[in-house]
Amino acid sequence: MTNTKIPILSTAILLFVLGFGGRIMLHDYHNFETVMVSVFLASMLLPLNIALLVTMSIMVLSDLYLGYMGTTKILIFTYTGFLLVSLISSKFKNKLEGKFTSGTVYKFTSSGIIFALVYDTWTNFGVFWLSYEHTLDNLFLVYALGLPFMIYHLLSSIITFSLIGFPVYCILTKKSDSDNISEQNIKFEI
């Protein structure tokens, strides 16, 4: 089931372009990206299997384009980090969706913050697991070294979820006046 007013394929392509294009264009600004918000929107608006396909397509194709494919082991953590965001979003989408209100903007912005924290916690653990001796001191060191990147990613998520994610969500889910009239007629007839 889709939650968008345009066909599933069109929505999937639009969200792929947003994630892939944003990752390519913003490549020089590490941790400022549109992949997270694209993954979130795909999970909010599309069936889970299509949302996961959009997520993996964004990552694999942009990594191929950027030349990252096969160059580092951390890819498994970055990919599964975005898949985790997708799964969590699809699980809680009924609590997150809403109309064009400040409360929904707050939910989207909060989601961006939470998902940046989840993703960065997971990928920092991946850096620790793959690159450091497994000691508690090294675990704390990796998270301490990752703080500046996490802060930048949090700011990126606040901006992209509020200024891109929420408006795109509203545009894709806004019902036309004829849909609202049809719903009122159905309620009146019942």
N, C-alpha and C positions, 0 to 999 in steps of 0.2 A: 504494500500500500504506500502510496506517495502522498505527501502533504503539500505538494506544490500545485500551482495553477497551470503550469506548463508541463508537457510530457516528461516522463522520467529520463529519457535519453537526452533531451535538451538540457534539463537541469544538471545531469551528470556531466555533460560536456562543459557547460558554463562553470561549474565548480572545479572541474579539472583545469580549465584555462586559468581561472583565478589562482589556484594553487601553483600550477606549473609556471605560469607567466610571472607571478609574484616572486617565486623562488629564483627564477632566472634574472629578473630585473633587479632584485634586491640582494643579489649574491654577494656583493661587496660589503653589505651591512649585516654582519653575522648576528644571528638570533633576532633579526628583524625580518619577519617572513609572513607569508599569507597561507602557508600550508596548513597550519593549525586551524585557522578559521575555516578554510575550505573543507577540511576533514570534519570539523564540527558541524558545518552546514549540511554536508552530505549525509551525515548520520541523523540530523534532525529532519531532513526533507525526503530522503530516499529509503527504500528498503535496505536492510542491513547488508545483504550480499552485494548490492550495487554500491553502497557507501564504502565497503571494504575494497571493492574493485577500484573505485575512484581514488581512494587513499593510496593503494599500492601503485596505481598507474602514475600518480603525481610523483611519488618517490622514485620509482624505478626509472621512468623516462627522464626526469630531471637529473638524476644521478648519472645516467648515460650521457646526457647532453653536457653536463659539467665535468665529466671524466672521473667521477668518484667510484663508479662500479668496479668492485674487485680490488680497490686500493687500500681498504682499511676494514678491520674486523668490527668496528663500532657500528657499521651499517645494520647489523642484526638488532642492536639496541635502538637505533633511530627508527627503523621500520616498525619494530614491535611497540615502541613508544607512541607512534602515531596510530597504530592499530588499537592500542589501549585507549587512547582518546576517543577513537571511533566507537569502540564497544561501550565505553562509559556513557558517551553522549546518547547512543541509541537506547540504552537502558533507562535513562532519566529524561528523555525528550518530552514526555508528557508533563513533567514538572517545570520544564524550561520554556516551552512554547507559550506564546501569548500574543496579544494585540499590540498595536503601536502605543505603548505607554512607558512611562519612566520605570515602572517596575520590571518590565521586560528588558529594557536597556540594562538595568542593574543586574538581572539574571545573566544576560549575555556577557557583560563585563566581568562579573564574578566567575563565570565559567572560564573565560579567558585566563584569569589569574590562577584558578585551580588547575586547569589543564597545563599551563606553563610550569607550574610547580610539580605536577605529577610527571610530566615529560622530562623535565630537567633532573628531577630526583632519579628517575629511571636511567637516563643516559649517563649521568655522573656515576651511578653505580656501575654502569658498563665500562666506563673509563677505568674505574678502580679495578674491576674484575679482570679486564684484559691487559692492563698496563702496569699494575702495581703489585708488590708483594701483599698478600692478604693479611694485613694487620689492622687493628683498630685505629692506630695512629695514621696509617695511610688512607683509611676510609675518611677520617675527619679532614685530612689534608686535601683530598680530592674535592670534597664538598666545600671546603674553605676557598680553594682555588677557583671553583666554579661559581662562587657568589657574584662576581661582577657580570658574568655572562647571564646568570639567572635574573639579575635585576634588569638588565637590558631586555631580556626575553619577556619579563613581566610587563615592562613598559610597552613593548611591541604588541603584546596580547591585549592590553587595555585599549590601545589605539585601534588595532585591527578588528577586534570583536565589537567595539563600540561604533566605529566609523565605517566599517565595511560589512562585518557580519550581520549586525542588526538591520541596517537598511536593506541589504540583499535579502535577508530572511523576510522582511516585511513586503518587499516587492514581489517575491516569489510566492508568498502565501496570501496576499491581499485578494479578497474576493471582489468580483465586480458587482456593480449595483444590481444587475439582473440576477446574480446568484443570491444576493440578500433578499430581493423581492420574491424569488422562488421559495426560499426558506420560510419567509413570512406567510406565503400562501399555503404551504404545506402545513404549517402550524395552525393556521386558521381553519383549514379543512378538517383537521383531526379533531 
